[in-house]
Amino acid sequence: MKLHTDNDHIFNQICEKIVGRIAITEAETRLLVEVATKGSEGHHFEVGCLWGATAIAVALANPRLNIITVDIMEGEYWAEGDPSVAMMTPTPEILLANFNLFEVADRITAIKAKSYPWPLILPQKCFSFFIDGDHSYLAVLRDWETAKAVTDKYILFHDYQSPLGWYKGIEVVIDYVVLKDIDWRVYEQAETLIAFERVNEYR
Ligand SMILES: C[S@@+](CC[C@H](N)C(=O)[O-])C[C@H]1O[C@@H](n2cnc3c(N)ncnc32)[C@H](O)[C@@H]1O
């Protein structure tokens, strides 16, 4: 199957058309897209869907991947509105409309659930796993444990080393747990998006 030929423009395409916004930068999108294009058939899992933008970016980048995105879909943005989009509130209907707008609805499944306990049947594996949900220490640690158990190749975290130092939980999990895990090594970092690559088989 032919890969998307216009990967450099995915960020702009999403910004122009999406209802809502993408919550990662252009450089971060480039890294997410680069990782996604490495996948052959399989799944990409995501924690933290919001308006669907990062799931759409992966779907556009690689038509061979099926995406499952898990979001609690309540509280914060979902209750009070998204301050970056004039306090508009995301809804499951808007999400689906966004997937349809980019013609990727057949390859993205959005699940309304907390990421812990992990809502999928655990033996279900993925090629890549993007963590961008609850940014607290315990939640990120749990998402990492889930991701490690189900991911064949790449795990990505957003908001690592954010310039304003907002997400201490993410720093602690990555610096003291992920970077010390001998089964994974840093593949690349773009701004606050860091991608890890599996170097040893599942234990
Ligand atoms: C920063 S947004 C995700 C942005 C999205 N990845 C993008 O760049 O367009 C974080 C999302 O995580 C969700 N979330 C927060 N806690 C969660 C949890 N425990 N499990 C699943 N999703 C959660 C929120 O509802 C919110 O929609």
PDBQT file of the ligand as one rigid body, heavy atoms in Angstrom, charges set to zero:
ROOT
HETATM    1  C1  LIG A 301      -3.288  17.161  26.003  1.00  0.00    +0.000 C 
HETATM    2  S1  LIG A 301      -4.804  16.392  25.625  1.00  0.00    +0.000 S 
HETATM    3  C2  LIG A 301      -4.355  15.320  24.278  1.00  0.00    +0.000 C 
HETATM    4  C3  LIG A 301      -4.019  16.078  23.037  1.00  0.00    +0.000 C 
HETATM    5  C4  LIG A 301      -3.893  15.289  21.764  1.00  0.00    +0.000 C 
HETATM    6  N1  LIG A 301      -2.932  14.204  21.892  1.00  0.00    +0.000 N 
HETATM    7  C5  LIG A 301      -3.428  16.220  20.656  1.00  0.00    +0.000 C 
HETATM    8  O1  LIG A 301      -2.238  16.558  20.616  1.00  0.00    +0.000 OA
HETATM    9  O2  LIG A 301      -4.233  16.716  19.864  1.00  0.00    +0.000 OA
HETATM   10  C6  LIG A 301      -4.997  15.289  26.965  1.00  0.00    +0.000 C 
HETATM   11  C7  LIG A 301      -6.253  14.431  26.908  1.00  0.00    +0.000 C 
HETATM   12  O3  LIG A 301      -6.066  13.361  27.853  1.00  0.00    +0.000 OA
HETATM   13  C8  LIG A 301      -7.301  13.032  28.421  1.00  0.00    +0.000 C 
HETATM   14  N2  LIG A 301      -7.099  12.329  29.699  1.00  0.00    +0.000 N 
HETATM   15  C9  LIG A 301      -6.794  12.890  30.899  1.00  0.00    +0.000 A 
HETATM   16  N3  LIG A 301      -6.684  11.930  31.836  1.00  0.00    +0.000 NA
HETATM   17  C10 LIG A 301      -6.899  10.737  31.218  1.00  0.00    +0.000 A 
HETATM   18  C11 LIG A 301      -6.914   9.378  31.660  1.00  0.00    +0.000 A 
HETATM   19  N4  LIG A 301      -6.685   9.047  32.934  1.00  0.00    +0.000 N 
HETATM   20  N5  LIG A 301      -7.159   8.411  30.747  1.00  0.00    +0.000 NA
HETATM   21  C12 LIG A 301      -7.406   8.727  29.444  1.00  0.00    +0.000 A 
HETATM   22  N6  LIG A 301      -7.391  10.010  28.976  1.00  0.00    +0.000 NA
HETATM   23  C13 LIG A 301      -7.151  10.995  29.839  1.00  0.00    +0.000 A 
HETATM   24  C14 LIG A 301      -8.037  14.363  28.538  1.00  0.00    +0.000 C 
HETATM   25  O4  LIG A 301      -9.434  14.162  28.577  1.00  0.00    +0.000 OA
HETATM   26  C15 LIG A 301      -7.548  15.112  27.292  1.00  0.00    +0.000 C 
HETATM   27  O5  LIG A 301      -8.494  15.012  26.258  1.00  0.00    +0.000 OA
ENDROOT
TORSDOF 0
